[in-house]
Amino acid sequence: MISSESWDGAVAITPSNTTAQFNSPAAGFVVGAAGNVNLVTARGQSVVVPAAAGVPIRLAFTWIKSTNTTATTIVALTNAQFKGDT
């Protein structure tokens, strides 16, 4: 059984040390080029997450900071709309 999941939106992210990208948490993210992503989780914790290119990371966050973020082409995945098994 393969689990599938889709999101209802995607938003290109420019990491910033001064401004959070979301008031309400995004559901996760995916990167185009592998590297680290320095983010603030929905619970306010700062963490650096290693991310592989093209692999969705399901971790709710409000902010991706530029310091210590080495991954590029970051896309936020918003609000999981559908979960199902195929």
C-alpha positions in Angstrom: 0.0 0.0 0.0 1.4 3.4 -1.0 0.3 6.4 1.0 -0.5 9.5 -1.0 -1.0 13.0 0.2 -1.6 16.3 -1.6 -1.7 19.9 -0.5 -4.1 22.7 -1.6 -1.3 25.2 -2.3 2.3 25.9 -2.8 4.2 29.1 -2.2 7.8 29.9 -3.2 9.8 31.0 -0.1 12.6 33.5 0.2 14.4 32.8 3.5 14.5 35.9 5.8 16.0 36.7 9.2 13.6 39.6 9.7 10.2 38.6 8.6 8.2 35.3 9.1 6.6 34.1 5.9 3.3 32.9 7.5 0.9 34.0 10.3 -0.6 30.5 10.3 1.7 27.5 9.9 2.4 26.0 6.5 2.0 22.2 6.4 5.5 21.5 5.2 8.0 22.2 2.4 10.1 20.8 -0.4 13.4 22.0 -1.8 14.8 21.9 -5.3 18.4 21.7 -4.2 19.4 19.7 -1.1 20.7 21.4 2.0 19.8 22.6 5.5 16.6 24.6 6.3 16.6 26.7 9.4 13.0 27.1 10.4 10.7 28.0 13.3 8.1 25.3 13.9 4.4 25.9 14.5 5.2 25.5 18.3 7.9 28.2 18.1 10.9 26.0 18.2 14.0 26.9 16.1 15.5 23.9 14.3 17.8 23.2 11.4 16.4 20.4 9.2 18.4 18.6 6.5 16.3 18.4 3.3 16.8 16.2 0.2 15.8 17.6 -3.2 12.2 16.8 -4.2 11.3 15.1 -0.9 8.4 16.7 1.0 9.1 17.5 4.6 5.8 17.3 6.7 6.7 19.7 9.5 4.4 22.7 10.2 6.3 26.0 10.3 5.8 29.7 10.2 9.3 31.0 9.3 12.3 29.9 7.3 15.4 31.9 8.3 18.2 32.7 5.9 21.0 32.1 8.4 22.1 28.4 8.2 19.7 27.7 5.4 21.7 26.2 2.5 18.9 24.5 0.6 17.6 26.5 -2.4 14.3 26.7 -4.4 12.2 26.2 -1.3 8.5 25.8 -1.7 6.0 25.8 1.2 3.2 23.3 1.0 0.0 24.7 2.5 -2.9 23.0 4.4 -3.1 19.3 3.7 -6.4 18.9 1.8 -6.5 15.2 0.9 -5.0 12.1 2.4 -5.6 8.7 0.9 -4.2 5.4 0.0 -3.6 4.2 -3.5 
